């Protein structure tokens, strides 16, 4: 296990667990935490031994977004406080959405602002009953960042996304499930194990096929059907050439359970 004061990083059996570790501040993001989170996600993306990632937070919050105490100090010093979007938030979202392996967000508590954006960038969200989401930005006279203007409307539609961004409010776990934000909602005390079981299953699955699924979904979100069909065909050819595909077909023929090696 390797860790910093603000982010914990562990790899076990192909699963990288990245944990925001500022529970006393509801995992608010100061510069140290943002850099550690960005670097941990990039590390997981680049590690061939990692086949899935579990992202979560310690304490009663997943992540409440920007540390406003640090932000206030930056504004008082007339620093370019908003450069953090390009330096930190954008790279974090790009690492989550762009890595060629699945990312599970275990949302243990409040996910607000950038924290909401990070959760939506993940491929699968397991949400505790007591958790909640909020866009938060307009409440402090800011616009969306961390990809929320792109991801949120794809989950809830442009009209509801505009409503949630213009009039930030608490979205509880039940509503998040109805809106399609949460794929699974579980009792608070079951979240850690349930999320880990899901992430472990993905870590034991066909990694390159998962990468192709992520790529095809991202492409299809911004392109017409005709172009998407071409990309699907190319990605399917690549998946069909993998050792995992051949092994799975052989296992099916033998009525055995396939064992994937991520290759």
Residue pairs with C-beta under 8 A, 6 or more apart in sequence:
1 8
1 9
1 10
2 9
2 10
3 9
3 10
3 21
4 21
4 32
4 36
5 21
5 32
6 20
6 21
6 22
6 30
6 32
6 33
6 36
6 37
7 18
7 19
7 20
7 21
7 33
7 36
7 37
7 40
8 17
8 18
8 19
8 21
8 58
9 16
9 17
9 18
9 19
9 40
9 43
9 44
10 16
10 17
10 19
11 17
11 44
11 47
11 49
11 50
13 200
13 203
13 204
14 49
14 50
14 51
14 52
14 203
14 204
14 262
15 50
15 51
15 52
15 53
15 54
15 196
15 199
15 200
15 203
16 43
16 44
16 47
16 50
16 52
16 53
16 54
17 53
17 54
17 56
17 196
17 199
18 37
18 40
18 41
18 44
18 53
18 54
18 55
18 56
19 55
19 56
19 57
19 58
20 27
20 33
20 37
20 56
20 57
20 58
20 62
20 63
21 27
21 57
21 58
22 28
22 30
22 33
22 58
22 59
23 57
23 58
23 59
23 60
23 61
24 59
25 64
25 67
26 59
26 60
26 61
26 63
26 64
26 109
26 110
27 33
27 57
27 58
27 59
27 61
27 62
27 63
27 64
27 115
28 63
28 64
28 65
28 66
28 67
28 68
28 69
29 37
29 63
29 65
29 66
29 67
29 88
29 114
29 115
30 67
30 70
31 70
31 84
31 88
33 67
34 84
34 87
34 88
34 89
34 92
35 88
37 88
37 92
38 88
38 91
38 92
38 95
41 53
41 55
41 92
41 95
41 96
41 99
42 91
42 95
44 50
44 53
44 99
44 101
45 95
45 98
45 99
45 100
45 101
50 101
50 203
51 101
51 202
51 203
51 204
51 205
51 207
51 262
52 101
52 102
52 103
52 104
52 199
52 200
52 202
52 203
52 205
52 207
53 96
53 99
53 101
53 102
53 103
53 104
53 199
54 103
54 104
54 106
54 195
54 196
54 199
55 96
55 103
55 104
55 105
55 106
55 118
55 122
56 62
56 105
56 106
56 107
56 108
56 192
56 195
57 63
57 108
57 109
57 115
59 108
59 109
60 108
60 109
60 110
61 108
61 109
61 110
61 111
61 115
62 105
62 106
62 107
62 108
62 109
62 110
62 111
62 115
62 119
62 131
63 110
63 111
63 112
63 114
63 115
63 118
64 110
64 111
64 112
64 113
64 115
64 136
65 112
65 113
65 114
65 115
65 116
65 136
66 84
66 113
66 114
68 140
71 81
74 81
75 81
85 145
85 146
89 114
89 117
89 145
89 146
90 145
90 146
92 114
92 118
92 121
92 146
93 117
93 118
93 121
93 146
93 147
96 103
96 118
96 121
96 122
97 121
97 147
97 214
97 218
100 207
100 208
100 210
100 211
100 214
100 215
101 207
101 210
101 211
102 123
102 124
102 199
102 202
102 205
102 210
102 214
103 121
103 122
103 123
103 124
104 122
104 123
104 124
104 125
104 126
104 195
104 198
104 199
104 202
105 118
105 119
105 122
105 124
105 125
105 126
106 126
106 191
106 192
106 195
106 196
107 119
107 125
107 126
107 127
107 128
107 131
107 133
107 182
108 128
108 131
108 188
108 191
108 192
109 128
109 130
109 131
109 132
110 131
110 132
110 133
110 134
111 118
111 119
111 131
111 132
111 133
111 134
112 133
112 134
112 135
112 136
113 134
113 135
113 136
113 137
113 146
114 145
114 146
116 133
116 134
116 135
116 136
116 146
116 148
117 144
117 145
117 146
117 147
117 148
117 151
118 146
119 125
119 133
119 181
120 147
120 148
120 151
120 152
120 155
120 181
121 146
121 147
121 151
123 214
124 183
124 184
124 198
124 202
125 176
125 181
125 182
125 183
125 184
126 182
126 183
126 184
126 185
126 186
126 191
126 194
126 195
126 198
127 173
127 176
127 177
127 181
127 182
127 184
127 185
127 186
127 191
128 173
128 185
128 186
128 187
128 188
128 191
129 173
129 174
129 185
129 186
129 187
129 188
130 173
130 188
131 172
131 173
131 176
132 170
132 171
132 172
132 173
132 176
133 170
133 171
133 176
133 181
134 168
134 169
134 170
134 171
135 144
135 148
135 152
135 164
135 165
135 168
136 168
137 143
137 144
137 145
137 148
137 165
137 168
138 165
138 166
138 167
138 168
139 168
143 149
143 165
144 152
144 165
148 165
149 161
149 165
152 161
152 164
152 165
153 160
153 161
153 162
154 221
155 161
155 179
155 180
155 181
156 164
156 179
156 180
156 181
160 179
164 171
171 179
171 181
173 182
173 185
174 185
176 182
176 185
177 184
177 185
184 194
184 198
186 194
202 210
204 260
205 260
206 239
206 242
206 244
206 245
206 248
206 260
206 262
207 244
207 260
207 262
207 263
208 238
208 239
208 242
208 244
208 262
208 263
209 239
209 242
209 244
209 245
212 235
212 236
212 238
212 239
215 231
215 235
216 228
216 231
216 232
216 235
219 227
219 228
219 231
220 228
220 231
223 231
239 245
242 263
243 261
243 263
244 258
244 260
244 261
244 262
244 263
247 258
247 259
247 260
247 261
248 258
248 260
251 257
251 258
251 259
252 258
